[in-house]
Amino acid sequence: MALTMIQVTSAKEIGKIARKVRKSQKMDQQTAGSVANCGLTFVSHFENGKPTVQLEKALQMLDALGVRVYLDVPPEN
C-alpha cells in the first residue's frame, strides 16, 4: 500500500480527511465511534472540524481509521 502524506493546517482539514477515509471504508459514524471508543457526538464534532475536540480522542479516532500521525520536527540548532 502506498503511503500518502498530506500537510494539514487546521482541525477542519483533519476532520474532512477523517470523514473521507471513514466513508471509503464504508463505515458510518456510529461504527467508527464504536471502534475508536468515542461517542457519535464526538465523531460528528471531529469530522466537522470543531477546534476544541480532545486531542487524545482525535488520535484514537484517526488510529481506528488506520490514519497514522507523524510530526515533522525541525533539527536542533
N, CA, C and O atoms as a CHARMM CRD file, in Angstrom:
* protein
*
  308
    1    1 MET  N      0.85200  -1.18000   0.00000 PROA 1      0.00000
    2    1 MET  CA     0.00000   0.00000   0.00000 PROA 1      0.00000
    3    1 MET  C      0.89100   1.23500   0.00000 PROA 1      0.00000
    4    1 MET  O      1.85600   1.31500   0.75900 PROA 1      0.00000
    5    2 ALA  N      0.56300   2.18300  -0.84600 PROA 2      0.00000
    6    2 ALA  CA     1.32600   3.41800  -0.95400 PROA 2      0.00000
    7    2 ALA  C      0.99200   4.35300   0.20100 PROA 2      0.00000
    8    2 ALA  O     -0.15700   4.45400   0.62900 PROA 2      0.00000
    9    3 LEU  N      1.99900   5.01800   0.68100 PROA 3      0.00000
   10    3 LEU  CA     1.82500   5.98100   1.76200 PROA 3      0.00000
   11    3 LEU  C      1.50600   7.33800   1.16000 PROA 3      0.00000
   12    3 LEU  O      2.21600   7.80900   0.27200 PROA 3      0.00000
   13    4 THR  N      0.44600   7.96500   1.63500 PROA 4      0.00000
   14    4 THR  CA     0.08200   9.29400   1.18100 PROA 4      0.00000
   15    4 THR  C      0.22300  10.24200   2.35400 PROA 4      0.00000
   16    4 THR  O     -0.43000  10.07500   3.38500 PROA 4      0.00000
   17    5 MET  N      1.07900  11.23900   2.19000 PROA 5      0.00000
   18    5 MET  CA     1.25900  12.22700   3.24500 PROA 5      0.00000
   19    5 MET  C      0.57700  13.51600   2.81600 PROA 5      0.00000
   20    5 MET  O      0.75400  13.98700   1.69300 PROA 5      0.00000
   21    6 ILE  N     -0.20900  14.07900   3.73200 PROA 6      0.00000
   22    6 ILE  CA    -0.95600  15.30000   3.45700 PROA 6      0.00000
   23    6 ILE  C     -0.63900  16.29100   4.56100 PROA 6      0.00000
   24    6 ILE  O     -0.78200  15.98000   5.74400 PROA 6      0.00000
   25    7 GLN  N     -0.20700  17.48800   4.17500 PROA 7      0.00000
   26    7 GLN  CA     0.03600  18.52500   5.16600 PROA 7      0.00000
   27    7 GLN  C     -1.29600  19.18300   5.51000 PROA 7      0.00000
   28    7 GLN  O     -2.05000  19.57600   4.62000 PROA 7      0.00000
   29    8 VAL  N     -1.57700  19.29800   6.79300 PROA 8      0.00000
   30    8 VAL  CA    -2.80800  19.94500   7.24100 PROA 8      0.00000
   31    8 VAL  C     -2.46300  21.09800   8.16500 PROA 8      0.00000
   32    8 VAL  O     -1.43800  21.09400   8.84700 PROA 8      0.00000
   33    9 THR  N     -3.34700  22.08200   8.16700 PROA 9      0.00000
   34    9 THR  CA    -3.09300  23.26700   8.98600 PROA 9      0.00000
   35    9 THR  C     -4.28000  23.64200   9.86500 PROA 9      0.00000
   36    9 THR  O     -4.26200  24.67500  10.53600 PROA 9      0.00000
   37   10 SER  N     -5.31000  22.80200   9.85900 PROA 10     0.00000
   38   10 SER  CA    -6.47500  23.13200  10.67700 PROA 10     0.00000
   39   10 SER  C     -7.22400  21.87000  11.09300 PROA 10     0.00000
   40   10 SER  O     -7.09400  20.81400  10.47400 PROA 10     0.00000
   41   11 ALA  N     -8.00500  22.00900  12.14900 PROA 11     0.00000
   42   11 ALA  CA    -8.85500  20.91700  12.61300 PROA 11     0.00000
   43   11 ALA  C     -9.88100  20.55500  11.54200 PROA 11     0.00000
   44   11 ALA  O    -10.24100  19.38800  11.38700 PROA 11     0.00000
   45   12 LYS  N    -10.34400  21.55300  10.81500 PROA 12     0.00000
   46   12 LYS  CA   -11.34100  21.32300   9.76700 PROA 12     0.00000
   47   12 LYS  C    -10.77800  20.41400   8.67600 PROA 12     0.00000
   48   12 LYS  O    -11.47400  19.52700   8.18100 PROA 12     0.00000
   49   13 GLU  N     -9.51900  20.63700   8.30400 PROA 13     0.00000
   50   13 GLU  CA    -8.89200  19.79100   7.28400 PROA 13     0.00000
   51   13 GLU  C     -8.73500  18.34800   7.78100 PROA 13     0.00000
   52   13 GLU  O     -8.98400  17.40300   7.03200 PROA 13     0.00000
   53   14 ILE  N     -8.32700  18.18300   9.02900 PROA 14     0.00000
   54   14 ILE  CA    -8.16100  16.84400   9.59700 PROA 14     0.00000
   55   14 ILE  C     -9.49700  16.11800   9.63000 PROA 14     0.00000
   56   14 ILE  O     -9.57600  14.94400   9.26700 PROA 14     0.00000
   57   15 GLY  N    -10.54300  16.80700  10.06200 PROA 15     0.00000
   58   15 GLY  CA   -11.87300  16.20800  10.10700 PROA 15     0.00000
   59   15 GLY  C    -12.37200  15.79800   8.74000 PROA 15     0.00000
   60   15 GLY  O    -12.98100  14.74000   8.57900 PROA 15     0.00000
   61   16 LYS  N    -12.10600  16.65000   7.74700 PROA 16     0.00000
   62   16 LYS  CA   -12.53900  16.35600   6.37900 PROA 16     0.00000
   63   16 LYS  C    -11.84500  15.10200   5.85200 PROA 16     0.00000
   64   16 LYS  O    -12.46800  14.27400   5.18700 PROA 16     0.00000
   65   17 ILE  N    -10.56000  14.96500   6.15100 PROA 17     0.00000
   66   17 ILE  CA    -9.81300  13.78100   5.72400 PROA 17     0.00000
   67   17 ILE  C    -10.33100  12.54100   6.44900 PROA 17     0.00000
   68   17 ILE  O    -10.51700  11.49000   5.83500 PROA 17     0.00000
   69   18 ALA  N    -10.56300  12.66800   7.76000 PROA 18     0.00000
   70   18 ALA  CA   -11.07600  11.53300   8.52800 PROA 18     0.00000
   71   18 ALA  C    -12.42500  11.07100   7.97700 PROA 18     0.00000
   72   18 ALA  O    -12.66600   9.87000   7.86100 PROA 18     0.00000
   73   19 ARG  N    -13.30300  12.01300   7.64000 PROA 19     0.00000
   74   19 ARG  CA   -14.61100  11.66000   7.06600 PROA 19     0.00000
   75   19 ARG  C    -14.43400  10.90900   5.75100 PROA 19     0.00000
   76   19 ARG  O    -15.10400   9.90500   5.50600 PROA 19     0.00000
   77   20 LYS  N    -13.52400  11.40400   4.90300 PROA 20     0.00000
   78   20 LYS  CA   -13.29400  10.77000   3.60400 PROA 20     0.00000
   79   20 LYS  C    -12.76900   9.33900   3.78800 PROA 20     0.00000
   80   20 LYS  O    -13.20900   8.42200   3.09300 PROA 20     0.00000
   81   21 VAL  N    -11.83900   9.15100   4.71500 PROA 21     0.00000
   82   21 VAL  CA   -11.29800   7.81600   4.97800 PROA 21     0.00000
   83   21 VAL  C    -12.38900   6.90200   5.52200 PROA 21     0.00000
   84   21 VAL  O    -12.52400   5.75900   5.08600 PROA 21     0.00000
   85   22 ARG  N    -13.17200   7.41400   6.48200 PROA 22     0.00000
   86   22 ARG  CA   -14.25400   6.60800   7.07000 PROA 22     0.00000
   87   22 ARG  C    -15.22600   6.15500   5.99200 PROA 22     0.00000
   88   22 ARG  O    -15.60000   4.98300   5.93800 PROA 22     0.00000
   89   23 LYS  N    -15.63200   7.07400   5.14100 PROA 23     0.00000
   90   23 LYS  CA   -16.59100   6.72900   4.08700 PROA 23     0.00000
   91   23 LYS  C    -15.99000   5.75000   3.08200 PROA 23     0.00000
   92   23 LYS  O    -16.69300   4.88000   2.56600 PROA 23     0.00000
   93   24 SER  N    -14.69300   5.88800   2.80200 PROA 24     0.00000
   94   24 SER  CA   -14.04700   4.95900   1.86500 PROA 24     0.00000
   95   24 SER  C    -14.02400   3.54200   2.43700 PROA 24     0.00000
   96   24 SER  O    -13.96100   2.56200   1.69500 PROA 24     0.00000
   97   25 GLN  N    -14.07700   3.44900   3.76400 PROA 25     0.00000
   98   25 GLN  CA   -14.12000   2.14200   4.42300 PROA 25     0.00000
   99   25 GLN  C    -15.56500   1.67300   4.63800 PROA 25     0.00000
  100   25 GLN  O    -15.80600   0.66300   5.29900 PROA 25     0.00000
  101   26 LYS  N    -16.50800   2.40900   4.07900 PROA 26     0.00000
  102   26 LYS  CA   -17.93200   2.08200   4.15800 PROA 26     0.00000
  103   26 LYS  C    -18.38700   1.92600   5.61000 PROA 26     0.00000
  104   26 LYS  O    -19.12500   1.00300   5.95600 PROA 26     0.00000
  105   27 MET  N    -17.92600   2.85500   6.44500 PROA 27     0.00000
  106   27 MET  CA   -18.23200   2.83400   7.86100 PROA 27     0.00000
  107   27 MET  C    -19.08000   4.06700   8.19000 PROA 27     0.00000
  108   27 MET  O    -18.76200   5.17700   7.76400 PROA 27     0.00000
  109   28 ASP  N    -20.16300   3.86200   8.95400 PROA 28     0.00000
  110   28 ASP  CA   -20.93400   5.02800   9.38600 PROA 28     0.00000
  111   28 ASP  C    -20.30100   5.62100  10.64100 PROA 28     0.00000
  112   28 ASP  O    -19.41400   5.01500  11.24200 PROA 28     0.00000
  113   29 GLN  N    -20.75900   6.80100  11.03200 PROA 29     0.00000
  114   29 GLN  CA   -20.17600   7.48500  12.19100 PROA 29     0.00000
  115   29 GLN  C    -20.33400   6.66100  13.46800 PROA 29     0.00000
  116   29 GLN  O    -19.42200   6.62400  14.29400 PROA 29     0.00000
  117   30 GLN  N    -21.46000   6.01200  13.63500 PROA 30     0.00000
  118   30 GLN  CA   -21.71400   5.21400  14.84000 PROA 30     0.00000
  119   30 GLN  C    -20.68900   4.08800  14.96100 PROA 30     0.00000
  120   30 GLN  O    -20.13100   3.86100  16.03500 PROA 30     0.00000
  121   31 THR  N    -20.45100   3.39800  13.87200 PROA 31     0.00000
  122   31 THR  CA   -19.49600   2.29200  13.87600 PROA 31     0.00000
  123   31 THR  C    -18.07800   2.79700  14.11600 PROA 31     0.00000
  124   31 THR  O    -17.33800   2.21600  14.91000 PROA 31     0.00000
  125   32 ALA  N    -17.69900   3.86400  13.44000 PROA 32     0.00000
  126   32 ALA  CA   -16.35600   4.43100  13.62200 PROA 32     0.00000
  127   32 ALA  C    -16.15200   4.85100  15.07400 PROA 32     0.00000
  128   32 ALA  O    -15.09600   4.59900  15.65300 PROA 32     0.00000
  129   33 GLY  N    -17.15000   5.48300  15.65400 PROA 33     0.00000
  130   33 GLY  CA   -17.05700   5.89500  17.04500 PROA 33     0.00000
  131   33 GLY  C    -16.91800   4.70300  17.97100 PROA 33     0.00000
  132   33 GLY  O    -16.15800   4.74400  18.93900 PROA 33     0.00000
  133   34 SER  N    -17.64400   3.65600  17.67700 PROA 34     0.00000
  134   34 SER  CA   -17.58000   2.44600  18.49400 PROA 34     0.00000
  135   34 SER  C    -16.19100   1.81300  18.42800 PROA 34     0.00000
  136   34 SER  O    -15.64000   1.40900  19.45200 PROA 34     0.00000
  137   35 VAL  N    -15.63500   1.72800  17.23400 PROA 35     0.00000
  138   35 VAL  CA   -14.30400   1.15500  17.04900 PROA 35     0.00000
  139   35 VAL  C    -13.25200   1.99700  17.77800 PROA 35     0.00000
  140   35 VAL  O    -12.30000   1.45300  18.33800 PROA 35     0.00000
  141   36 ALA  N    -13.42100   3.30900  17.77200 PROA 36     0.00000
  142   36 ALA  CA   -12.45600   4.22500  18.39200 PROA 36     0.00000
  143   36 ALA  C    -12.76500   4.48800  19.86000 PROA 36     0.00000
  144   36 ALA  O    -12.04000   5.22700  20.52700 PROA 36     0.00000
  145   37 ASN  N    -13.83600   3.88900  20.36300 PROA 37     0.00000
  146   37 ASN  CA   -14.26500   4.11400  21.74200 PROA 37     0.00000
  147   37 ASN  C    -14.62100   5.58900  21.98200 PROA 37     0.00000
  148   37 ASN  O    -14.28000   6.16500  23.01500 PROA 37     0.00000
  149   38 CYS  N    -15.30600   6.17700  21.01500 PROA 38     0.00000
  150   38 CYS  CA   -15.75100   7.57000  21.08300 PROA 38     0.00000
  151   38 CYS  C    -17.24800   7.59800  20.76700 PROA 38     0.00000
  152   38 CYS  O    -17.75100   6.73300  20.05000 PROA 38     0.00000
  153   39 GLY  N    -17.93600   8.56400  21.28800 PROA 39     0.00000
  154   39 GLY  CA   -19.36100   8.68800  21.03400 PROA 39     0.00000
  155   39 GLY  C    -19.66900   9.31300  19.68100 PROA 39     0.00000
  156   39 GLY  O    -18.80600   9.92000  19.04700 PROA 39     0.00000
  157   40 LEU  N    -20.90200   9.15400  19.25900 PROA 40     0.00000
  158   40 LEU  CA   -21.35800   9.69400  17.98600 PROA 40     0.00000
  159   40 LEU  C    -21.20300  11.21000  17.93300 PROA 40     0.00000
  160   40 LEU  O    -20.81000  11.75100  16.90000 PROA 40     0.00000
  161   41 THR  N    -21.50400  11.90000  19.02300 PROA 41     0.00000
  162   41 THR  CA   -21.37100  13.35700  19.05400 PROA 41     0.00000
  163   41 THR  C    -19.92500  13.75800  18.81600 PROA 41     0.00000
  164   41 THR  O    -19.65700  14.69100  18.05900 PROA 41     0.00000
  165   42 PHE  N    -18.98200  13.05700  19.45900 PROA 42     0.00000
  166   42 PHE  CA   -17.56900  13.37400  19.24400 PROA 42     0.00000
  167   42 PHE  C    -17.20300  13.19700  17.77500 PROA 42     0.00000
  168   42 PHE  O    -16.56300  14.06900  17.18900 PROA 42     0.00000
  169   43 VAL  N    -17.59900  12.07900  17.17700 PROA 43     0.00000
  170   43 VAL  CA   -17.25900  11.80900  15.77800 PROA 43     0.00000
  171   43 VAL  C    -17.78100  12.94100  14.89100 PROA 43     0.00000
  172   43 VAL  O    -17.06800  13.42200  14.01000 PROA 43     0.00000
  173   44 SER  N    -19.00000  13.35800  15.12000 PROA 44     0.00000
  174   44 SER  CA   -19.58000  14.44900  14.34300 PROA 44     0.00000
  175   44 SER  C    -18.78700  15.74000  14.53100 PROA 44     0.00000
  176   44 SER  O    -18.45400  16.41100  13.55400 PROA 44     0.00000
  177   45 HSD  N    -18.48500  16.08800  15.77000 PROA 45     0.00000
  178   45 HSD  CA   -17.71600  17.30700  16.03500 PROA 45     0.00000
  179   45 HSD  C    -16.33400  17.22700  15.38800 PROA 45     0.00000
  180   45 HSD  O    -15.87500  18.19000  14.77300 PROA 45     0.00000
  181   46 PHE  N    -15.67800  16.08600  15.52600 PROA 46     0.00000
  182   46 PHE  CA   -14.35200  15.89100  14.95600 PROA 46     0.00000
  183   46 PHE  C    -14.37300  16.05400  13.44200 PROA 46     0.00000
  184   46 PHE  O    -13.56200  16.79200  12.88300 PROA 46     0.00000
  185   47 GLU  N    -15.29400  15.37000  12.78000 PROA 47     0.00000
  186   47 GLU  CA   -15.35800  15.42600  11.32400 PROA 47     0.00000
  187   47 GLU  C    -15.75000  16.80900  10.81100 PROA 47     0.00000
  188   47 GLU  O    -15.41900  17.16700   9.68100 PROA 47     0.00000
  189   48 ASN  N    -16.44500  17.57900  11.62400 PROA 48     0.00000
  190   48 ASN  CA   -16.82900  18.92700  11.22000 PROA 48     0.00000
  191   48 ASN  C    -15.78300  19.97000  11.60500 PROA 48     0.00000
  192   48 ASN  O    -15.99200  21.16700  11.40900 PROA 48     0.00000
  193   49 GLY  N    -14.66000  19.51400  12.15200 PROA 49     0.00000
  194   49 GLY  CA   -13.54700  20.40800  12.41500 PROA 49     0.00000
  195   49 GLY  C    -13.66700  21.28000  13.64700 PROA 49     0.00000
  196   49 GLY  O    -13.05300  22.34400  13.71800 PROA 49     0.00000
  197   50 LYS  N    -14.45500  20.83700  14.62100 PROA 50     0.00000
  198   50 LYS  CA   -14.57400  21.61800  15.85100 PROA 50     0.00000
  199   50 LYS  C    -13.17900  21.72100  16.48200 PROA 50     0.00000
  200   50 LYS  O    -12.57200  20.69900  16.80200 PROA 50     0.00000
  201   51 PRO  N    -12.67000  22.93700  16.66200 PROA 51     0.00000
  202   51 PRO  CA   -11.28600  23.10000  17.11700 PROA 51     0.00000
  203   51 PRO  C    -11.03400  22.71500  18.57400 PROA 51     0.00000
  204   51 PRO  O     -9.87900  22.61700  18.98800 PROA 51     0.00000
  205   52 THR  N    -12.07100  22.49700  19.34800 PROA 52     0.00000
  206   52 THR  CA   -11.88000  22.19600  20.77100 PROA 52     0.00000
  207   52 THR  C    -12.04800  20.72300  21.12000 PROA 52     0.00000
  208   52 THR  O    -12.16300  20.37900  22.29600 PROA 52     0.00000
  209   53 VAL  N    -12.06500  19.83600  20.10100 PROA 53     0.00000
  210   53 VAL  CA   -12.17000  18.40900  20.42400 PROA 53     0.00000
  211   53 VAL  C    -10.90800  17.96300  21.16100 PROA 53     0.00000
  212   53 VAL  O     -9.83600  18.54100  20.98800 PROA 53     0.00000
  213   54 GLN  N    -11.05300  16.93700  21.97700 PROA 54     0.00000
  214   54 GLN  CA    -9.92500  16.43600  22.75500 PROA 54     0.00000
  215   54 GLN  C     -8.90800  15.75800  21.84200 PROA 54     0.00000
  216   54 GLN  O     -9.25600  14.90200  21.02900 PROA 54     0.00000
  217   55 LEU  N     -7.65700  16.15200  21.98800 PROA 55     0.00000
  218   55 LEU  CA    -6.59500  15.62500  21.13900 PROA 55     0.00000
  219   55 LEU  C     -6.47300  14.10600  21.26100 PROA 55     0.00000
  220   55 LEU  O     -6.33300  13.41800  20.25100 PROA 55     0.00000
  221   56 GLU  N     -6.52200  13.58500  22.46700 PROA 56     0.00000
  222   56 GLU  CA    -6.37100  12.13900  22.66700 PROA 56     0.00000
  223   56 GLU  C     -7.47000  11.37000  21.93300 PROA 56     0.00000
  224   56 GLU  O     -7.19700  10.34800  21.30300 PROA 56     0.00000
  225   57 LYS  N     -8.69100  11.84800  22.01200 PROA 57     0.00000
  226   57 LYS  CA    -9.79600  11.18800  21.31200 PROA 57     0.00000
  227   57 LYS  C     -9.63200  11.31100  19.80000 PROA 57     0.00000
  228   57 LYS  O     -9.93700  10.37600  19.06000 PROA 57     0.00000
  229   58 ALA  N     -9.15100  12.46300  19.34700 PROA 58     0.00000
  230   58 ALA  CA    -8.92200  12.66000  17.91300 PROA 58     0.00000
  231   58 ALA  C     -7.87400  11.65700  17.42100 PROA 58     0.00000
  232   58 ALA  O     -8.03000  11.06800  16.35100 PROA 58     0.00000
  233   59 LEU  N     -6.82200  11.46600  18.19400 PROA 59     0.00000
  234   59 LEU  CA    -5.79700  10.49000  17.82300 PROA 59     0.00000
  235   59 LEU  C     -6.34900   9.07000  17.84400 PROA 59     0.00000
  236   59 LEU  O     -5.98100   8.25500  16.99800 PROA 59     0.00000
  237   60 GLN  N     -7.22100   8.76300  18.79300 PROA 60     0.00000
  238   60 GLN  CA    -7.87200   7.43900  18.83900 PROA 60     0.00000
  239   60 GLN  C     -8.71000   7.22900  17.58100 PROA 60     0.00000
  240   60 GLN  O     -8.69300   6.15500  16.98000 PROA 60     0.00000
  241   61 MET  N     -9.43000   8.25300  17.20200 PROA 61     0.00000
  242   61 MET  CA   -10.28800   8.17000  16.02100 PROA 61     0.00000
  243   61 MET  C     -9.45700   7.92500  14.76800 PROA 61     0.00000
  244   61 MET  O     -9.78400   7.05600  13.95900 PROA 61     0.00000
  245   62 LEU  N     -8.38600   8.69000  14.61000 PROA 62     0.00000
  246   62 LEU  CA    -7.52500   8.52800  13.44400 PROA 62     0.00000
  247   62 LEU  C     -6.89600   7.13100  13.43000 PROA 62     0.00000
  248   62 LEU  O     -6.82100   6.49700  12.37700 PROA 62     0.00000
  249   63 ASP  N     -6.45000   6.65700  14.57800 PROA 63     0.00000
  250   63 ASP  CA    -5.85700   5.32900  14.67000 PROA 63     0.00000
  251   63 ASP  C     -6.87000   4.25700  14.27700 PROA 63     0.00000
  252   63 ASP  O     -6.53400   3.31800  13.55600 PROA 63     0.00000
  253   64 ALA  N     -8.09400   4.39200  14.74300 PROA 64     0.00000
  254   64 ALA  CA    -9.14200   3.41800  14.41100 PROA 64     0.00000
  255   64 ALA  C     -9.40200   3.36800  12.90700 PROA 64     0.00000
  256   64 ALA  O     -9.78900   2.32900  12.37300 PROA 64     0.00000
  257   65 LEU  N     -9.18900   4.49100  12.23000 PROA 65     0.00000
  258   65 LEU  CA    -9.37900   4.55200  10.77900 PROA 65     0.00000
  259   65 LEU  C     -8.12600   4.12900  10.01300 PROA 65     0.00000
  260   65 LEU  O     -8.14200   4.03900   8.78500 PROA 65     0.00000
  261   66 GLY  N     -7.04300   3.86900  10.74600 PROA 66     0.00000
  262   66 GLY  CA    -5.79800   3.47700  10.08700 PROA 66     0.00000
  263   66 GLY  C     -4.96300   4.65400   9.62500 PROA 66     0.00000
  264   66 GLY  O     -4.01800   4.48100   8.85400 PROA 66     0.00000
  265   67 VAL  N     -5.29900   5.84300  10.08400 PROA 67     0.00000
  266   67 VAL  CA    -4.54200   7.04700   9.71500 PROA 67     0.00000
  267   67 VAL  C     -3.43800   7.23700  10.74800 PROA 67     0.00000
  268   67 VAL  O     -3.71500   7.35400  11.94200 PROA 67     0.00000
  269   68 ARG  N     -2.20300   7.26800  10.29800 PROA 68     0.00000
  270   68 ARG  CA    -1.06300   7.46200  11.19000 PROA 68     0.00000
  271   68 ARG  C     -0.69400   8.94000  11.22800 PROA 68     0.00000
  272   68 ARG  O     -0.76800   9.63100  10.21100 PROA 68     0.00000
  273   69 VAL  N     -0.30500   9.41300  12.37800 PROA 69     0.00000
  274   69 VAL  CA     0.04900  10.82200  12.56700 PROA 69     0.00000
  275   69 VAL  C      1.54700  10.91000  12.84300 PROA 69     0.00000
  276   69 VAL  O      2.06500  10.23600  13.73400 PROA 69     0.00000
  277   70 TYR  N      2.22400  11.73800  12.08000 PROA 70     0.00000
  278   70 TYR  CA     3.65800  11.95400  12.25500 PROA 70     0.00000
  279   70 TYR  C      3.90700  13.43500  12.49300 PROA 70     0.00000
  280   70 TYR  O      3.16900  14.28700  11.99700 PROA 70     0.00000
  281   71 LEU  N      4.94000  13.73000  13.24600 PROA 71     0.00000
  282   71 LEU  CA     5.35300  15.10600  13.45900 PROA 71     0.00000
  283   71 LEU  C      6.66100  15.32900  12.71900 PROA 71     0.00000
  284   71 LEU  O      7.59500  14.54000  12.85700 PROA 71     0.00000
  285   72 ASP  N      6.73600  16.37800  11.94700 PROA 72     0.00000
  286   72 ASP  CA     7.94500  16.74400  11.22800 PROA 72     0.00000
  287   72 ASP  C      8.69400  17.74600  12.09500 PROA 72     0.00000
  288   72 ASP  O      8.44300  18.94900  12.02500 PROA 72     0.00000
  289   73 VAL  N      9.60500  17.24800  12.90400 PROA 73     0.00000
  290   73 VAL  CA    10.30000  18.05700  13.90200 PROA 73     0.00000
  291   73 VAL  C     11.54600  18.67800  13.28000 PROA 73     0.00000
  292   73 VAL  O     12.34800  17.97600  12.66500 PROA 73     0.00000
  293   74 PRO  N     11.71300  19.99700  13.43600 PROA 74     0.00000
  294   74 PRO  CA    12.91200  20.63300  12.87000 PROA 74     0.00000
  295   74 PRO  C     14.16500  20.20800  13.64200 PROA 74     0.00000
  296   74 PRO  O     14.09200  19.88800  14.82800 PROA 74     0.00000
  297   75 PRO  N     15.29700  20.20700  12.96800 PROA 75     0.00000
  298   75 PRO  CA    16.53900  19.82700  13.64800 PROA 75     0.00000
  299   75 PRO  C     16.91400  20.84700  14.71900 PROA 75     0.00000
  300   75 PRO  O     16.55500  22.02100  14.63100 PROA 75     0.00000
  301   76 GLU  N     17.63500  20.38000  15.72200 PROA 76     0.00000
  302   76 GLU  CA    18.10400  21.29300  16.76700 PROA 76     0.00000
  303   76 GLU  C     19.20200  22.17200  16.19300 PROA 76     0.00000
  304   76 GLU  O     19.97800  21.73800  15.34200 PROA 76     0.00000
  305   77 ASN  N     19.26200  23.39800  16.66100 PROA 77     0.00000
  306   77 ASN  CA    20.31000  24.32600  16.19000 PROA 77     0.00000
  307   77 ASN  C     21.51300  24.27300  17.08200 PROA 77     0.00000
  308   77 ASN  O     22.49100  24.98200  16.84200 PROA 77     0.00000
